[in-house]
């Protein structure tokens, strides 16, 4: 009798188990993946109705002879042109290096001398129901 009850309990317990979702890109929904080093910063985010704001202090240590290589990719964007999510990069004087409105799919690569922009110090993500896959890399060369 006890054996039958134990078997039924195990069957019910195993039948109620649910496996975790399968993520194709390795990213968890709405959780940013960050790498922050003295010559490299990377932000990867799979956003779905993302509304949380972030500030990251960058570990960059650069000189005026260095250049900043920026790579931004936004894929699978779902939203409207009226969306107001932004990425803002500041230098050590808190002046904006760039202020990018995230309102469509894009692939952008740029290179600029640190002499003109100063040392990148802080990155801010302001998110207003952001829906996309976002990849940002900042590389000091």
C-alpha positions as CSV (number, residue, x, y, z in Angstrom):
1,X,0.0,0.0,0.0
2,X,2.8,2.4,0.9
3,X,4.6,1.5,-2.3
4,X,1.6,2.4,-4.4
5,X,1.2,5.7,-2.7
6,X,4.9,6.4,-3.2
7,X,4.8,5.5,-6.9
8,X,1.7,7.8,-7.4
9,X,3.5,10.6,-5.6
10,X,6.6,10.3,-7.7
11,X,4.6,10.2,-11.0
12,X,2.6,13.3,-10.0
13,X,5.8,15.1,-8.9
14,X,7.7,14.3,-12.1
15,X,4.6,15.1,-14.3
16,X,4.5,18.6,-12.8
17,X,8.1,19.5,-13.7
18,X,8.7,22.1,-16.4
19,X,12.0,22.5,-18.2
20,X,13.6,26.0,-18.4
21,X,13.1,28.0,-21.6
22,X,15.6,27.5,-24.5
23,X,17.4,30.8,-25.3
24,X,19.0,30.8,-28.7
25,X,21.4,33.7,-28.0
26,X,22.5,32.7,-24.5
27,X,21.1,35.9,-23.0
28,X,18.4,35.9,-20.3
29,X,15.5,38.2,-20.9
30,X,16.0,41.7,-19.5
31,X,19.2,40.9,-17.7
32,X,22.2,42.8,-19.2
33,X,25.5,40.9,-19.7
34,X,28.4,43.3,-19.0
35,X,32.2,43.1,-19.5
36,X,34.0,46.1,-18.1
37,X,37.8,46.3,-18.4
38,X,40.4,49.2,-18.6
39,X,40.3,49.0,-22.5
40,X,37.0,47.3,-23.3
41,X,33.3,47.6,-22.3
42,X,30.6,45.4,-23.7
43,X,26.8,45.5,-23.1
44,X,24.5,42.7,-24.4
45,X,20.8,42.8,-23.6
46,X,17.8,40.9,-24.8
47,X,15.1,43.4,-23.9
48,X,11.4,42.6,-23.8
49,X,9.3,45.5,-22.5
50,X,12.4,46.5,-20.5
51,X,11.9,49.5,-18.3
52,X,14.8,49.5,-15.9
53,X,17.5,52.2,-16.1
54,X,21.2,51.5,-15.5
55,X,24.4,53.4,-14.9
56,X,27.8,51.8,-15.4
57,X,31.1,53.4,-14.4
58,X,33.6,52.4,-17.0
59,X,37.1,51.2,-16.2
60,X,38.7,53.0,-19.1
61,X,42.2,54.6,-18.7
62,X,43.1,56.4,-21.8
63,X,45.5,59.0,-23.2
64,X,44.9,61.6,-25.9
65,X,46.8,59.3,-28.4
66,X,44.2,56.6,-28.0
67,X,41.1,56.2,-30.1
68,X,37.7,54.9,-29.1
69,X,36.1,52.3,-31.4
70,X,32.3,52.0,-30.9
71,X,30.2,49.2,-32.3
72,X,26.4,49.2,-31.8
73,X,24.0,46.6,-33.2
74,X,20.2,46.7,-32.5
75,X,18.3,43.8,-33.9
76,X,14.7,42.5,-33.7
77,X,13.4,45.9,-32.7
78,X,9.7,46.0,-31.9
79,X,8.4,49.5,-31.1
80,X,7.5,52.8,-32.7
81,X,9.5,55.8,-33.7
82,X,8.1,57.5,-30.6
83,X,9.9,55.2,-28.2
84,X,12.3,57.1,-26.0
85,X,14.9,54.6,-24.8
86,X,18.5,56.0,-25.0
87,X,22.1,55.2,-24.5
88,X,24.3,58.0,-23.2
89,X,28.1,57.9,-22.9
90,X,29.8,60.5,-20.7
91,X,33.4,61.5,-20.3
92,X,35.2,62.2,-17.0
93,X,33.9,65.8,-17.0
94,X,30.3,64.4,-17.3
95,X,30.0,65.9,-20.8
96,X,28.1,63.7,-23.3
97,X,30.2,61.8,-25.8
98,X,27.1,60.4,-27.5
99,X,23.4,60.3,-26.9
100,X,21.7,57.6,-29.0
101,X,18.0,57.2,-29.3
102,X,17.1,53.5,-29.5
103,X,14.2,53.6,-31.9
104,X,15.0,51.2,-34.7
105,X,17.3,48.5,-36.1
106,X,20.8,49.6,-36.7
107,X,24.4,48.6,-37.2
108,X,26.9,51.3,-36.5
109,X,30.7,51.3,-36.2
110,X,32.7,54.5,-35.5
111,X,36.2,55.5,-34.5
112,X,37.2,58.8,-32.8
113,X,40.3,60.1,-31.1
114,X,40.1,60.5,-27.3
115,X,41.8,63.9,-27.8
116,X,38.4,65.2,-29.0
117,X,36.0,63.4,-26.7
118,X,38.0,62.8,-23.4
119,X,38.1,59.6,-21.4
120,X,34.9,57.6,-21.5
121,X,33.7,57.4,-17.8
122,X,30.1,56.4,-17.5
123,X,27.4,54.8,-19.7
124,X,23.7,55.2,-18.9
125,X,20.8,53.2,-20.4
126,X,17.4,54.8,-20.0
127,X,14.9,52.2,-21.0
128,X,11.2,52.9,-21.8
129,X,9.6,49.6,-22.7
130,X,12.5,48.6,-24.9
131,X,12.0,45.6,-27.1
132,X,15.2,44.5,-29.0
133,X,18.5,42.7,-28.9
134,X,21.2,45.2,-28.2
135,X,24.9,44.8,-28.5
136,X,27.3,47.6,-27.7
137,X,31.1,47.4,-27.6
138,X,33.5,50.3,-26.6
139,X,37.2,49.5,-27.4
140,X,40.2,51.7,-26.5
141,X,42.9,51.4,-29.1
